[in-house]
């Protein structure tokens, strides 16, 4: 952008995201999700367009670990397709499992708590995810606070659903 063009725009003008990606598969997965802990679609089409500039696509093959228990990372992951296994060993060395499918998310626990990951998440099938690293979320908060708020509320709702269901608590990663 030239300096003259920059000066001609008001300081508080909202500009469109520079690089949008196609989130139609993710939106469809969220809309059709039936799991108790699925994400609700709280964004408008325009808000999804804004969010698309901040999400990064990730494809992982079956068996690949997305993140391990104890990892210090606040990235939030939205699941478009596939399935993710959430597991850890407790003090009695038992493996606990939860399966997270399309239309839901993982990573919301660390996203909110700023604590290390509480479980390991591994692809149970080839999966397509959309990641939102903490730095990109902060940028989204600064540029599109309403979109960031709606997304944070949706992630909070997923976390609340999981914590309220004894069997699904492990999925709060």
Beta strands, then each sheet from edge to edge (+ up, - down):
strand 1: 56-60
strand 2: 65-67
strand 3: 76-81
strand 4: 83-89
strand 5: 95-101
strand 6: 105-106
strand 7: 120-123
strand 8: 127-132
sheet 1: 1+ 8- 3+ 6-
sheet 2: 2+ 7- 4+ 5-
end
